[in-house]
Amino acid sequence: MASTFSTNARLTNPPPPRHLLSTPPTSVANLRLPSARSKSNLFSAEFSSLQIRTVPVPVVFSDQLRRQSMKPSNVYVASDSMETEMGSQKLAKNPSLICAPVMGDSVDEMVTETCKAQELGADLVEIRLDCLKQFNPLEDLKIIIQKSPLPTLFTYRPKWEGGQYEGDEKERLDALRLAMELGADYIDVELQVAEEFIKSIKEKKPENFRAIVSSHNYQSTPSVEDLNDLALRIQQSGADIVKIATTAVDITDVSRMFHITSNAQVPTIGLVMGERGLMSRILCSKFGGYLTFGTLESGKVSAPGQPTIKELLDLYNFRRIGPDTRVYGIIGKPVSHSKSPIVHNQAFKSVDFNGVYVHLLVDDLASFLKTYSSSDFAGFSCTIPHKEDALKCCDEVDPLAKSIGAVSTMLRRQSDGKLLGYNTDCIGSISAIEGGLRSSSNPSSVPSSSSSPLAGKTVVVIGAGGAGKALAYGAKEKGAKVVIANRTYERAVKLAEAIGGRALSLTDLDNFHPEDGMVLANTTSMGMQPNVDETPISKDALKHYSLVFDAVYTPRITRLLREAEECGAITVSGSEMFVRQAYEQFEIFTGLPAPKELYWQIMSKY
């Protein structure tokens, strides 16, 4: 069941950790979640039939001409402070906490990790007692609580709920009870045993102590109705804080968790595990989650899909995210390699733009856009394999993108919610190649300034997907003779016919050399991490090319570029294209001039 987002229904002032509390917690045992069955669709605007303009238009490169037919009116600038002015009212942001899982196998290691968590910027630590190789409850709990510089959450997760503990159940619960008595700020107990456990501590609970009751689903994410019922059962067990963790089979599953946290009337932790659930961990503050988990280092996770504390704070600007933050992202499969969140989030921050840009692992583009169709989800970049499908999903398409047949950038117009489609790959790739030719050629061999250095050259484009189409159309517009080489010959023929070029099967590329001094452009993912030993053409064949461009930018120097340089060709990295199309996207997303120097500065590190 797809839901929609609204940030109007927010978590009602979740209690802060012990060191911030000034009043006792309110009992939540009798509070209820609103029925999901009676809610209006909060998350998804009506998905109207798609209307694509079909009038033929010329390829143009001028930004003003390219965008003149579509008026996005999308300029959002917000203060970085924790309060936002709205009329005469001040609306406080409600930031989620960052909890660092501490999973050392000794008490000394755990204490060290709590200090590291503080240094990295966490708000509290989760002490995973089930990770300890040896455990003396009374002595060890005292040491951890006394020496931790941050508030403590104690979890003693049994094997049957995804943890490591396999011992006596009574001893496990006694240890959690003891942690509470010794000064823990929170304990986490599983729903299956929660009711009896909560009853056993009812008369002993310290004033500022919180009991989290949790449920974990490692297979899927249930329907909104089932999640709502689960949250209600957790509340009825006596929980102070509800925790539900599910698994994302598809990225649209996250929408159901956002529905729960956005509409919760009690403090609620709602997280969706796995790479497809990453968004749930980053956007907690926007959609009402009490906390998220950030690890001390990459790979050392207590649940699948957890980002590091550093990524939350430095990559995603977690502290800047609030109910009014606009969500942008890179849609792809795969997508974790993308540097787009790095550059866009730093650029957003540099101009105080209230947006966050995230990785979005999407299987079905139409389903994703239908589910996340509210104005909260304001724009997207598209990468492999969704650029051609993106064209079909847009309500209005820029002339250049329509000519190319692929969309790499989508913007949701705030006035009516329509999706506008643009192609920023074309100008990004063509300007990168032109820059390489101009900087490395003798002035006498370069065409006049009024024409492109691509004019008259043979450009061999490897790939007939979205990026290949963009580059082929751009090269043809610049006066090049274009040849399309593709693994599927029929697709090469189709694109070649569309632009007035020639088609080759990829298997014939090694033997294709009608002339020397050609330009080669790889627009496929061949050679991208982790398949760094792949290359689309033999090294011997590269001697016929004066310039080789590779759209892949992870790694920066691919095998193709390395071998091309060894053969004496000019090489242009995909980073050159990436930066150019990225600041085009920034201007589309924000309506502001791009901080171009910042984009180049960031990518120089990669």
Secondary structure as the mmCIF struct_conf table of DSSP 4:
data_model
#
loop_
_struct_conf.conf_type_id
_struct_conf.id
_struct_conf.beg_label_comp_id
_struct_conf.beg_label_asym_id
_struct_conf.beg_label_seq_id
_struct_conf.end_label_comp_id
_struct_conf.end_label_asym_id
_struct_conf.end_label_seq_id
BEND BEND1 THR A 7 ALA A 9
HELX_LH_PP_P HELX_LH_PP_P1 PRO A 14 PRO A 17
HELX_RH_3T_P HELX_RH_3T_P1 ARG A 18 LEU A 20
BEND BEND2 THR A 23 THR A 23
HELX_LH_PP_P HELX_LH_PP_P2 PRO A 24 SER A 27
TURN_TY1_P TURN_TY1_P1 ALA A 29 ASN A 30
HELX_LH_PP_P HELX_LH_PP_P3 LEU A 33 SER A 35
HELX_RH_3T_P HELX_RH_3T_P2 ALA A 36 SER A 38
BEND BEND3 LYS A 39 LYS A 39
BEND BEND4 PHE A 43 PHE A 43
HELX_LH_PP_P HELX_LH_PP_P4 SER A 48 LEU A 50
HELX_RH_AL_P HELX_RH_AL_P1 ASP A 63 ARG A 67
TURN_TY1_P TURN_TY1_P2 GLN A 68 SER A 69
BEND BEND5 ASP A 80 MET A 82
STRN STRN1 GLU A 83 MET A 86
TURN_TY1_P TURN_TY1_P3 GLY A 87 SER A 88
STRN STRN2 GLN A 89 ALA A 92
HELX_LH_PP_P HELX_LH_PP_P5 LYS A 93 LYS A 93
HELX_LH_PP_P HELX_LH_PP_P6 PRO A 95 SER A 96
STRN STRN3 LEU A 97 VAL A 102
BEND BEND6 ASP A 105 SER A 106
HELX_RH_AL_P HELX_RH_AL_P2 VAL A 107 LEU A 120
TURN_TY1_P TURN_TY1_P4 GLY A 121 GLY A 121
BEND BEND7 ASP A 123 ASP A 123
STRN STRN4 LEU A 124 ARG A 128
HELX_RH_3T_P HELX_RH_3T_P3 LEU A 129 CYS A 131
BEND BEND8 LYS A 133 GLN A 134
HELX_RH_AL_P HELX_RH_AL_P3 PRO A 137 LYS A 147
BEND BEND9 PRO A 149 LEU A 150
STRN STRN5 THR A 152 THR A 155
STRN STRN6 PRO A 158 PRO A 158
HELX_RH_3T_P HELX_RH_3T_P4 LYS A 159 GLU A 161
TURN_TY1_P TURN_TY1_P5 GLY A 162 GLY A 162
BEND BEND10 GLY A 163 GLN A 164
STRN STRN7 TYR A 165 TYR A 165
BEND BEND11 GLY A 167 GLY A 167
HELX_RH_AL_P HELX_RH_AL_P4 GLU A 169 LEU A 182
TURN_TY1_P TURN_TY1_P6 GLY A 183 GLY A 183
BEND BEND12 ASP A 185 ASP A 185
STRN STRN8 TYR A 186 GLU A 190
HELX_RH_AL_P HELX_RH_AL_P5 LEU A 191 ILE A 201
TURN_TY1_P TURN_TY1_P7 LYS A 202 LYS A 204
TURN_TY1_P TURN_TY1_P8 GLU A 207 ASN A 208
STRN STRN9 ARG A 210 HIS A 216
BEND BEND13 TYR A 218 GLN A 219
HELX_RH_AL_P HELX_RH_AL_P6 VAL A 224 GLN A 236
TURN_TY1_P TURN_TY1_P9 SER A 237 GLY A 238
BEND BEND14 ASP A 240 ASP A 240
STRN STRN10 ILE A 241 THR A 247
BEND BEND15 VAL A 249 ASP A 250
TURN_TY1_P TURN_TY1_P10 ILE A 251 THR A 252
HELX_RH_AL_P HELX_RH_AL_P7 ASP A 253 ASN A 263
BEND BEND16 GLN A 265 VAL A 266
STRN STRN11 THR A 268 MET A 273
BEND BEND17 GLY A 274 GLY A 274
HELX_RH_3T_P HELX_RH_3T_P5 GLU A 275 GLY A 277
HELX_RH_AL_P HELX_RH_AL_P8 LEU A 278 ILE A 282
TURN_TY1_P TURN_TY1_P11 CYS A 284 GLY A 288
BEND BEND18 TYR A 290 TYR A 290
STRN STRN12 LEU A 291 PHE A 293
STRN STRN13 THR A 295 THR A 295
BEND BEND19 LEU A 296 GLU A 297
TURN_TY1_P TURN_TY1_P12 SER A 298 GLY A 299
BEND BEND20 SER A 302 ALA A 303
TURN_TY1_P TURN_TY1_P13 PRO A 304 GLY A 305
HELX_LH_PP_P HELX_LH_PP_P7 GLN A 306 PRO A 307
STRN STRN14 THR A 308 THR A 308
HELX_RH_AL_P HELX_RH_AL_P9 ILE A 309 LYS A 310
HELX_RH_PI_P HELX_RH_PI_P1 GLU A 311 LEU A 315
BEND BEND21 TYR A 316 TYR A 316
HELX_RH_3T_P HELX_RH_3T_P6 PHE A 318 ARG A 320
TURN_TY1_P TURN_TY1_P14 PRO A 323 ASP A 324
HELX_LH_PP_P HELX_LH_PP_P8 THR A 325 THR A 325
STRN STRN15 ARG A 326 GLY A 332
BEND BEND22 LYS A 333 PRO A 334
TURN_TY1_P TURN_TY1_P15 SER A 336 HIS A 337
HELX_RH_AL_P HELX_RH_AL_P10 SER A 340 SER A 350
TURN_TY1_P TURN_TY1_P16 VAL A 351 ASP A 352
STRN STRN16 GLY A 355 LEU A 361
BEND BEND23 ASP A 363 ASP A 363
HELX_RH_AL_P HELX_RH_AL_P11 LEU A 365 THR A 371
TURN_TY1_P TURN_TY1_P17 TYR A 372 TYR A 372
BEND BEND24 SER A 374 SER A 374
TURN_TY1_P TURN_TY1_P18 SER A 375 ASP A 376
STRN STRN17 PHE A 377 CYS A 382
TURN_TY1_P TURN_TY1_P19 ILE A 384 PRO A 385
HELX_RH_AL_P HELX_RH_AL_P12 LYS A 387 CYS A 393
BEND BEND25 ASP A 395 ASP A 395
STRN STRN18 GLU A 396 VAL A 397
HELX_RH_AL_P HELX_RH_AL_P13 PRO A 399 ILE A 404
TURN_TY1_P TURN_TY1_P20 GLY A 405 GLY A 405
BEND BEND26 SER A 408 SER A 408
STRN STRN19 THR A 409 ARG A 412
TURN_TY1_P TURN_TY1_P21 GLN A 414 ASP A 416
STRN STRN20 LEU A 419 TYR A 422
HELX_RH_AL_P HELX_RH_AL_P14 ASP A 425 SER A 440
BEND BEND27 SER A 441 SER A 441
HELX_RH_3T_P HELX_RH_3T_P7 PRO A 443 SER A 445
BEND BEND28 VAL A 446 VAL A 446
HELX_LH_PP_P HELX_LH_PP_P9 PRO A 447 SER A 448
TURN_TY1_P TURN_TY1_P22 SER A 449 SER A 450
BEND BEND29 SER A 451 SER A 451
TURN_TY1_P TURN_TY1_P23 PRO A 453 GLY A 456
STRN STRN21 THR A 458 ILE A 462
BEND BEND30 GLY A 465 GLY A 465
HELX_RH_AL_P HELX_RH_AL_P15 GLY A 466 GLU A 477
TURN_TY1_P TURN_TY1_P24 LYS A 478 GLY A 479
STRN STRN22 LYS A 481 ASN A 486
BEND BEND31 ARG A 487 THR A 488
HELX_RH_AL_P HELX_RH_AL_P16 TYR A 489 ILE A 499
TURN_TY1_P TURN_TY1_P25 GLY A 500 GLY A 500
STRN STRN23 ARG A 502 SER A 505
HELX_RH_3T_P HELX_RH_3T_P8 LEU A 506 ASN A 511
BEND BEND32 PRO A 514 GLY A 517
STRN STRN24 MET A 518 ASN A 522
BEND BEND33 THR A 524 SER A 525
TURN_TY1_P TURN_TY1_P26 MET A 526 GLY A 527
TURN_TY1_P TURN_TY1_P27 GLN A 529 PRO A 530
TURN_TY1_P TURN_TY1_P28 VAL A 532 ASP A 533
BEND BEND34 PRO A 536 ILE A 537
TURN_TY1_P TURN_TY1_P29 LYS A 539 LYS A 539
HELX_RH_3T_P HELX_RH_3T_P9 ASP A 540 HIS A 544
STRN STRN25 TYR A 545 ASP A 550
BEND BEND35 THR A 554 ILE A 557
HELX_RH_AL_P HELX_RH_AL_P17 ARG A 559 GLU A 566
TURN_TY1_P TURN_TY1_P30 CYS A 567 GLY A 568
STRN STRN26 ILE A 570 VAL A 572
HELX_RH_AL_P HELX_RH_AL_P18 GLY A 574 THR A 590
BEND BEND36 GLY A 591 LEU A 592
HELX_RH_AL_P HELX_RH_AL_P19 LYS A 596 MET A 603
TURN_TY1_P TURN_TY1_P31 SER A 604 LYS A 605
#
